[in-house]
Amino acid sequence: MATYPSELAIRTNSAIQGGKGGRSSVSGVTATIFGCSGFLGRYIAQSLARIGCQLVFPHRCDDLDVQHLRPMGDLGQVVMLPNFNPRDDDAYRRAISRSNVVINLIGADQETWNYGFKEVHVDIPARIAKAVREHGGVERVLHFSNIAARPDAVSQRLRTKARSGGRGGEGEALVRSELGDLATIFKVAPVTGTEDRVFNQLARLIKAYPALPLVAGGALRLQPVWVRDVAQAVFNSMQEEGAAGKTYALAGPEVLTLSQLADLTYHTIREPHNVLPVPEKLAELASRPLGWLGTKTPFRANPFFSSDSVAELARGDFTLAAATADQPLLTIEDLGVAPRRVTEGHPIEFLRYYRSGGYDMGAVAEVDSAPTPARWER
């Protein structure tokens, strides 16, 4: 049996291993990734595929939406399962039938007429847990939650992801009570990167409107983490036997407000700075008709303007300090990752493509007087 320099610590699996390590080897790990079509899914898939893991991708979207996943693994190492039905228990059993690792990345930013927060964040994890128990051969389950998920959180989205005190509960509590030490839970701060919904969302709004509306003046506090650091932390947790049964808070090194992130976005894409503070009550009132349409019709509004999002933007706290206020948690550093700043260097590079006229251009020439990354240091 081959020895891998970066062998995953799944010690009891009976799968065949072969090769020198790397993409064209067989690591002995077969991982099913639920929520593979999302932003974070592609990076976690890539980190596993590079050492020869076989990957199973259940998905219900169009093939074009997941075509980027096909070449991540070597020939025969990527299995696509189209037409996945999240309400069919047999679909979960088929998806994990040959896997010894199960990863749940399924989550929702807004409710739709087809799926509510409770079904996405509670019922689906319950179905996965049931399939894992019946399988009997799964050795590790990785479940993703939110760093601000608490039973008393300001939004329903975060409450349904949270861990409560008793058995059962919602989201994290259900996974922990049903799977015990089999599960590793990641409470992740807002994730940034090329396909993110943080900087990209701000940039699109800046380009689309004469002024950027900021609920409560952008007072929201967050501790964003770079997507590649999250993927590396997940990979490292699978090498660490002691990570099973633990909960980790994954956050970056900088605590920022949304207003500061908006300033940085304006500076990076070189657009005239123009922010419009919006009172929470006014924003909540404006979001009601969009929220009603989103839950009663196929129409999907921008989640940035949903009632849940307004509450989070006005009173949320997506920081490590808030997550550990009532319970100690392990952090990304405990997984051997030194997180990078998301406000400078490669993590922010992709934003330059929003500049008017091209990568080296922009709508304003007075870039030297604009805010600089040094302002973001904490």
N, C-alpha and C positions, 0 to 999 in steps of 0.2 A: 504494500500500500504506500502511495506516495506521501511525502511530507511537504507541507506547504509553508512557505515563509509567512503567509498571512492567513493561515487556516482558521476557519470559523470554529469556535469552541462548541460545536454540537457533537458531544462526545459519544452519545449512545446510538447514533443513527447507523443503519445497516446498509446505507447506499454505497455503491461502488465508487471509489475515488481513483483518479488516474491523471497523469501528466505532471508537468513541472510546476504547475501553478500558472495563473493568468487566464486570459479569456478563452483559450482553446483547451483548457483542462476540464476535468470533472471534479468539482469540489466535494461532492457528496451531499450538498445542500440543495433542496428544491423548495423554493419560496413562492407562495401565492400572495400576490399583492392586490388587495381590494382597494379601489380608488386609484388605480394605476394611471388613469388618464389625466389626473390633476398635476399641478405645478410641482409638488414635492415628489410625486411618484417617479418621475423620469430620473431624478438624481439618485434616489435610493436604488432604483433598478440598475442604473449604471454602476454604482459602487459595488453591487453584488455580482453583476455579470462579468466584471473585469477579472474576477478570480475563478470563473468557471461555474457559477451557480446556475442551476436551471430555474427559469422564471415562468410562472403561470400568471397570465393577465386576464382575469374576468372583466368584461366591459359590456356596456349597453349602448355605447355611442357609435357613431359612424366609423368605419374602418379608417377613414382619412384622419380622424382625430387621434388615433393611436398608432399611426404608421411609423412615427419616430421611435417607437419602442421595439419594433421588429429587429433592427440591426444592432441593438445594444448587446445582445449575446451572440455567441457563435452559432453556426448552423445546427439546428436541432435542439438548441438550448432555450429557445423562447417558444412558449405555447400560448397562443391566443384563444380565448374562449369568448366568442361574440354572443350577443343576445342574452347576456346575463340578466336574470330576473331577481332583483333584491328581495322579492316577496315569496320566493320559492325556496324552501329548505333544501330540496334536492339539488338545487343549483349550487348551494354552498358545499354540500357533500362532494359533488363532482369536482368543484374547483380545488378542494384541498385533499382529494383522494390519494395523491401520491406525494404530498408535501410534508416536510418536517418543520417548516417555518411558515407562519401565517402573519401577514402584516395588514393592519386595518388603517387605511388613510381616508376612509369615507367621511365626509363632513359637508355641511351646508352653510353658506353665508346668509341665505334668505329662504323663507318658506315659499313653496310654489303650490299651485292647485293640485299637484300630484303627490308631493312629499312635504311633510311637516318636520319641524325640528325633532320632535319626540321619536318619530319613526326612524329618522336618519341617525340620531345620536344615541338612541336607547334600543329600539327594536332591532336594528341591523346588527349592532354589537352582540345582542342577545342571540340572534340567529347564528352568528359566527362562533360564539362560545359554545352553543349547543352542538354545532357541527364538529368542533374541535374535541369536545368530550366524547362524542360518539366515535370519532376517528381513532383515538387512543394512541396514535403514533406521532402526533405533533409535539415537538420538543421545545418550541419557543413561539410565543405570540407577542407581537409588538403592536401596541395600541396607541394611537395618537389623539391627544386632547389639546386643550388650549391653556396657556399659562394663567389666564384670568378666569378659568372655569371654577366656579364656587357655587355652593347651594344658594347663597344670597347674592349672586351676581346681578348686575343691573339689567341684563337682557335674558330673554328666554333661551336664545342660542347658547349662551354660556352656562346657564343653569342646567340645561339638558345634557351638557357634557360633563357635569361636575361629579364630584365624589361626596356622598352624604355619609352620615355616621353609621347607619344601619345596614343590614344585609339587603341586597337588591339595589335600591336606589336608582340613580341614573348614570349613564355614561361610564365614567371611570369606576364608580362604585360597583356597578354590575359586573364589569370585566374582572375586577379584583376579587369579588365574592364568588364568581363562577369559576374562574381559572386559577386563582391563588398565585403561587410562586411560578406558575408557567408563564405569566404575563409580565412584560416590561411596559410601563406606561411613560409616554413622553408628553409633558406639558410644554407646548411650543409657543414661544413669543411670535409676533408677526414676522413672517419670513420674507426676505427680500432676495432679488435675483432677476435675471433677464426676463422671466415670464411672470413676475410677481404681480400682486394686486395692491401694492403699497405705492411705490414710486411710479409705476405705470399708470395707476389710477389718478394720482396727483397730476402727472404730466398730461394725461388726456383731458382732464378737466381744465387745466391751465390753457391748453391749446384750443379748447372748445368754447370757453366763456371769457368775456372781458374781465371778469373778476372771479377769483377762486372763493367759493363759499366755504367757510369753516365754522362748524357748529361750536358754540361757546368760545369762539375765537381761536380754536385749535388747541385747547387746554389739555386734550387727551395726552396721557403719559404712556410711553411704550419703550420697549428695549429690544429693537429689531435684531434679528440674527440672520446671517448669510446662509443661503440654501445649501451651499457646499459644506459648510461647517455642520449643519444638521445631518446631512447624508453621511459625513465622516463619523459623527457621533453615533449614529445608528449602526454603522458598520462595526465600529469599535465595541459597541455593546454586545454584538453577537460573538465577538472574540472573547469577551469577558464572561466567564461562567457565573460570577457573582452578580451580574446585572439582572439575572432572572428574578422576578418578584419585586424589583425596585421601581421607584418612580423618579424620573429625572425632569428638571426644569431646564429647558434649552433656551438660553437668551444670549444676546450679544453683550459687548462691553460698555455700550453707551446708553444712557437714559436720556430720551429726547421727548419733546412735545411735538404734536402734529404740526404746530405752527413752525417749529424749527425745521422739520422735514420739508414743509412747503417752501420755506426760505431757501433751503438747499436745492430743491428742485428748480425753483426759479433761477437760481444762480447757475446751475449746471446746464440747463437748456437755453439759457440766455434770453429770457423773455422779460418784458417789463413787469415789475413786481406790483401786483394789485390784489389785495385780499379783502374779502367781504365777511366780517364776523356776523354770524347768524345766531340769535338767541335759541336756546334749546326748545322752548315752547313753540316758537314759530316754526322751527324745523320739523318738530314732531307733528304739528298741525298740517304742514305741507306734505308730509310723508304718508298720511293716512289714506288718501285716495289711491296713491301708487301701491301701497301695501294691500289694499282691498282688491285692486285689479290683479295683483300678483298671486293672490291666494284663491281668487274666484274665476280667473280666466287664464289662458295660456300666456298672457302678456307678462314679461319679466322686466321689472324696472331695474335701474342701477342699484345694487345692494347698498351702495354708499348712502342712499337716501331712504332706506327703510326705517321703520319705527325702531326696530332692534338696533340698527346701526347708529341712529341718532342718540339713543340712550348710552351706547358704548362710547361714542365720540364725545359726549358731554361729561360723562361721569366715570368712564372706564379707567382702569389702571393695568396695563399689560406689562408690568415690570416684575423682576425677580423678587424685589422687596415685598410687593403685594402678595405674590404667590406663597412666600415663605412666612408671612406674618403670623399665621396660626398653625403652621406645621413645617418642620424642617424638611428640606428636599435636597437631593443630590443635584449637581449642576453639570453643565456641558464640560467643565474642566475635569470633573471626576471621571469622564470618559476619555481623557487624554487629548482633548481638543482645546486649543487656545483660540477662541473666536476672534475673527477679524472685525474691524470697524466697517460698518456698511455705508459710511459717509465719505469714503475716499478710496482711491485706487481702483482695482479691478471690480469690486462689488458694485460700484456706482457707474462704471464705464458705459454700460448700455444706454443710460439716459441721454448721452450726447447725441444719439441718433434722432432725438426729438427736436434738435435745433433747426430753426428755419434756414433753408438754404444748404443744409448738409452738416456733416460731422464737425467741421471747423468753423462754421458760421454761427449765426444767431440773430435775433431781432434787435438786440441792444448791443452797443459798442462799449458802454461803460462797465465792463465786467470787472475791472480792477477795484471798483468801489462797492461791488456786491459782497454779501457775506462770504466768508471763507470757511473751509472745514474746521479751522482752529476753534471757531465759535462753538463747535459741537462737543468739545472735550468735556468730560465729566470725571 
